[in-house]
Amino acid sequence: MNKKISNYFSEKESIKSSTGDRLGIKNVVPENLKKIVAYTAARMDTVRLFLNVPCTVNSFYRNLQLNNAVGGSKTSDHMNGRAIDFVPVGMNLREAYNKIKNSGLSYDQLIIYPNQRFIHISFKDDITTERKMAFEK
């Protein structure tokens, strides 16, 4: 079953990982993080509506084993369900990054990975604590 967790994103997308599939890592959102993951998906709905293009999820929730396998930061917001790596479909990556960066949208971190061709965005539970940090890696 591929249940929707927000208007545009599904449960399946929240645990998607080609690395996890390849290595046989079972990546399941724990019960205590399901509301946070749904909140992050709802925040991502706003980004998707703002860009006005579909967004393909590369990585969303990652358990510790998967995060280690992909070389993620030890403090990665992916592990608490608050970050998404995505590709805006049919839109130039840098154009999408700049559009979000220069918008009034709130986020904690916005990172463009031009060589790997994706954008990372993370959110805090309390929007007033979001740093709106934007940079390139």
Steps between C-alpha positions, in 0.01 A plus 500: 500500500624849415306721737518879464660681796437847349332643192793413273717247682454137598615266772705311240686818400583570865714184521628485141870422461681343207797440733274329752347284226841408362643412843183337636460756780147504636414868547175541693374816669462424872159569652633791708620682184196449276340834596828682440539336158142600410573856619813514283304369201237771555774765512639353178152530345540878540836490320353290220204739458739797501720345229187389311668177385498144635796410722665160493621387843852355508522462876273586793502301826818297560563266788851499651618202292386661174637840597841342565483308171442820298769689692250737662590738779485353850253779586300470176141626515413206273528276808227691681276534193554875457694506169435413138735473203304565182511585131252749351362328188534705182670793673866598501652402835674832563188692395293304754765548771520876439122532484462333842800686649366840390140428599322570824479126568644389831746210534790411722752400235490513121797337330558452129716208391559589133737210429257246645206693354268539797386751761491432874247682717438463872249645742462552874182427695494864609520721189625793710824308569575429133833649393435539122855384431558460125823377343659274240689175556 
